[in-house]
Amino acid sequence: MKNFCLKTDIYFGKDSLKKLEEIQEKKVLIVCDKFMETSGMVNLLKERLNKCEVEVFSEIIPDPSIEIVALGVKKLKEFSSDIVIGFGGGSSIDGAKAIREYYQKLENNKEMLFYAIPTTSGTGSEVTEYAVITNKEEGLKYALTNKNLLPDVAILDGNLVKSVPPHITADTGLDVITHGIEAYVSTNGNDFTDALAEKSFSLVFSNLKKVYLDGSNLQLREKIHNSSCMAGMAFNCAGLGITHSLAHGLGGKLHIPHGKANGIILPYVIKFNSEIGNSYSRENFTETAKKYQRLAKLVDLNASTPIIGVNNLIKSICQLKKELSIPETLLDLGIDLEEFEKVKESIIESALKDVCTKTNPRKVTREDLEKLLDEISGKQLYKTL
């Protein structure tokens, strides 16, 4: 038996921030990073909150640590909010999720509404029960998962992402592409998640380069923003795969931005998951290969057979990465391969334990992950199918 549900109310399109005007005479904690506070972006929220007492916790940094979460819990305990708003990129929303969750555990599940307002189009965190938190001592990222982490309300306003710089547009856009693809081939996927994953993938794949070149196009920004949310809804129920498992480890150990790490890893994982070119007959294609073929058809690539579809999907992703200035390997990114070798074993260990590995369409061994990491690093020449 499988399940699909939508707990979060989603408001999107022009003037969607008006939803905040319904909040009256409440104590509101806004969780964000320093830039959101010092740039005055938080004022866009404050000015819509009617007769509310508002506090700002702006200590969130990329890949928020357990220590940052603890500071947020302390702030929340002192302020005793009625509502928490996670405002910013995925790190801010994930941080807000973790802060609210741990506070509620301390305070016997005190009622507290949670609003998520993303200012980047990538993580889909505004509609998921996941939060990624960093353990600085171990140098690893951990994906928390709990239905209590789901926001009550998500607000998608394209105006909030118009000024996102091109390199962040590229990184976060590749995160969306990875979410859509991994949810689509996940072992826990279903008709409902497939529909969301297909639409998300086709929208972002067709429009990401255009937005990268012209970030002021509000119509396209909204499409990418909505795509990110749809991909989040898909993987929230379907799960993800080893692209994310490896990206969590690489991000924690080598401090690579999450979307960029996904973009580097994704083509290698598609090749691995499709199982084409291994010991399989070319007539005996896996269901995963056929699903990759369908994604290729969705974006008008030549996909007359699974092997042609998989090959062209990989090639088109690699071409898009090139156009977005995303490197092919860790070596191309400038990572010291000696440093990589020192942390490779711990990355493999964390990936084997990662929740995303459970729903990867192909079972993986330690040896599989080691081989993938060697290809991803650039120390082994990548072979096409």
N, C-alpha and C positions, 0 to 999 in steps of 0.2 A: 504494500500500500504506500502510495506517495501522497504528498501534501503540497498545496500551493495556497498562500494567503497574502493579503495586503493589509497590514495593520496601519501603516503610515498614511495620513492624509497629505496629498501632494497638491501644492498650488504653484502654478507656473504661468509664464507669459507676462505681458505688459502689466505693470503696477501690482505684481503679485505680493510685494512687500506690504501692501495695504492690509493683508491678513493680520499683521501685528497690531493694527489699530483696534482689534477686538480685545486685546489684552488691557484690562483696566484695573487700577488700584492693586497691583500685585508687586511682590518683591522678585526682581528678575536679575539673574546672574548671566552675563555674557562672557563666554569663554572664547578666547581668540589669541592671536600672537601680537607682538609689540607693534608691528606695522599697522595692523587694523586699528589700533588705538591711536598711535601717533599721527597717522594720516587722516584721522577724522572719519574713517569709514564706519566706525561704531555709531557715530552720530546719525547715520541713515536709519539705524534701528531705534536709537533712543528717542528720536523725534516723533516716532510713530507709536510709542508706548504711552498710553494715556494714564496720567497721574500715577505712574509706577515709580517705585524706589529701585534704582538700577545701580548695580555694581559691576565692575569689569575685572576679570581675571585674565591678564594678557601675558602670562608666562609661558605659553605654549611655544615650542620650537619644533622644527622638523623631526619626525620620529620621536614623539614625546616619551620621556623615561618614566619609570616607576616613581622616581623622586618628584618629578613635576606633577604627576597625578596626586601624590600625597599632599603637595602644597595646595592644589586645587580643592582637595577634600577638606583641608583645614579652612580655606576661604569660604567654602560652601557651608561648613558647620558654623562659622562665625556669623554669616549673613542669613542663614536659614531661608533660602529662596523658596518661592512657590513654583518658579519656572526657570529652567536652564536653557540658554540658547547657545548652541555650538555654531560659531561664525568664522568661516575661513576655508582653507583647504582641508584635505582629508585628515591631516594631523590635528587640526583644531577640533574637528568634529569627533574624531576618535578619542582625543583627550577629554572632551566634554562627556562623551559616553562613559569612559572609565571613571571619571570624577564622580558623576552622578551615581553610577552603579555602586562604587565602594562606599559612598556616603549613605546611600539607602540601606546598605547592609549594616552599617554602623547604627543607623537610626531606625531600625526595624521597619524597613520598606516604606518610609514616609512618602506620601503622595507628592509627586512633583512632575509636571509636564515638561517634555523635552522637545524643543524646536531645533531643527538643523537647517542652516542656510549656507550652502556651499558657494565659495567664490572662485573655485576652479572646477573644470569639467573633467573629472578623472576617476575618483575613488568610488563614487556611488554610495559613500558612507551614510548619506542622508536617508537611505531606505534599507540599511542592512543591520543585521544583528552581530556584526563583526567590529572589532577595534584592534588595531595593531599598536602594541606598546613595546618599547625597547628596554631591555635589561642591560644597562651600561656595563656592569661588572662582567657579564658574559659576552657582551658585544653581539647580542642576538635580538632579533625581533620576534615577538610572540603574537599570534592571532588569537585574541579572546573571542569567544562566541557564546552568546547568551541572548535569549529572546527579550530580556529586559533592556538590552542595549538598543533596541529598535526605537528610533525617534517617533514621537506622536504626530509631529507635523514637519513636513519638508517644504521649503520655499525655494523655487528655482526662478531666479530673476536674471535674465540675460545681461542686463546692464551691469551686474556685479562682476562679470567676466570679460567685459569689453577691453579692459586695460591689461589683461594678462599678457606678459611678454611672450614672443614667439617660442623661445626654448622651453618654457613651462607649458605652453599650448601643445608642443610636440610631445613632451614627456607624458603629460596627463592624457592626451589623446591616445597614445599607444597603450596606456593603462586601460582605457575604455575598450579598445580593440581586443586586448588580451582577455578582459572580463567576458566580452561577448563570445569569443571563440572558445574559451575554456568552459564557460557555462553550457555552451551548445553541445560539446562532446563529453560533458561530465556523465559519470555513471548514474547520477541522481537526477538527470534532466528529465523533462516531461513535455507534453504538448504546449503547456502554458509558458514554461521557461524558454522553450525553443522559439516560440513566437516573439518573445521579448528580445532574446539574444539575436535572432535574425534581423529584426528591425534596427536594433542598436548597432550591430555590426555594419549593415549596409549604409546607414545614415552617417556614421562617423568615418567609415572608410572612404566614402564618396566626397566628404566635405572637409576632412581634416587639413589637407594641403591648402585648400582655399582659405580657411580660417588662419592657418599659419602665415600665409602671405598677406592677408588683410584681416587683422583682428577687429577692425571697426565695423565689420558687417554684422549687424545685430541679428538679422534673420538666421544667418548661418551659425552664429554663436549660440542662439537658442536651440538650434537643432543638435549641436554637439552637447550642450548642457542637458537636453532631454535624453540624448543617447546615453550619457553617463548614468543618468538615473535609471533608465530602462535596463541597462546592463547590470546595475546594482540589484534591481528587483529579480533579475534572472539568476544571478549567482547566489543571491541570498537564500534561494530555495534549492538551486541545483548544486551549488558548490563550485569549486575551481579545480586547479590541477597543479602539476609540478612546476610550471612556469612560475607561479606565485610562490610555491614552496622554496624554490631556489632563489627567487628575488628577495624573499624575506631574509635569507641567510646572507646573501651578497650585500644587501643594504645594511644589515647590522654589522658585518665585519669590515666591509670596504667602503661604507658610506656612499653608496651609489643611489641617486634618487630612484624611488620605487618604479615609476613609470618607465624611466630609461632602462633600468635593469630588466623589466618585463620585455621591453622592445628588443633588447639584445638577445634575450633567451628564447623568445617565442618561436622563431623559425626552426631552431634546433629541436624544440619539443614537438612541433607539428610533424617533423620528419620522423622522430622517434615514435610518437603515438600512432602514426598512420601505419607503421610496420611494413610499408612498401619497400621492396629492395632487400629485405632480410631473407629468410628461408621460405618465404611465402610465394606461391604461384602467382603470376600476374593476373590470373583469373579469379583468385581466391582473396578478394579484397575484404578488409575488415569493415565493420559498420562505421568505425571512426573515420576511416579513409573516405567512405561514402558521404559522411557528414561534412568533412572538409571540402569534398567535391561540390556539395550543395551550396556551401558558403561562397565558393569560387563562382558558381553560376549566378548567385545573387548580385554580384558586382560585375557581371558581364565578362568574366574571364573565360577563355577556352577551357572547358571542363568536360569534354566528350567522354572521357573515361576517368575513373578515380585517380590513376597515376598522373594523368595530364592535369586534372583539377588540383591535386595536392601540390604538384610541382609549380603550377602557375600561381597558386595561392602563396606559396613560400616566396617565389620570385617577386610577386607584386608587393608583398610586405617588405621585402628587402629593398625594393626600388623606392617605396614610400619612405622607409627609414633614411635612405640616402638623401632624398629630397628634404627631409626634416632635420638633416645633420645628426642623425642617431648612428653611432658606430656599430660595426658588425660584431666586434669581439671586445673583451676586456682589454686586450693589448692595444687595440685601436683607441680605446677610451683613455689610455695612458696609465692603466693599472700595472704596478710592478709585479711581474709574475712570480718573483721569489716571495713577495709578501702574500700573494694569492695562495701559493703552495703551503704556506704556514697555516692558513686558516681553512684550507679546503676540507679537511676531515671534519671540522666542527660544522661547516656548512652542510655537508652530507648528513651528519647526525641530526641536525635540526630539521632538514628537509624530510628525512624519514619519519620524524615525529609530527611534522606540520599537519594541521587539520586538512589543508588543501590536497595533500597527497592521497587521502582516502578516496576522493572522487575522481582522481585521474583515470582516464579510460584504459590505460595500460598499466598493469602492475609493474612496480619498479624495484630493483635491487640496489644494494650499495654500489655494485659494479656498474650498473646502468647510470647512476647519478655521477659516478666518477668519470665515466666516459663522456657524458654530456658536459660536465664542467670543463674537461680538457678541451672539448670542441669550442665551448663558449669562451674560454680563456684566450684562444688564438694559438695555442701551442701545437694543436693538430690542425692540419688542413681540412677545411669543411668540404664534404663530398655531396654533390647533388644526388637526387634519386636516380 
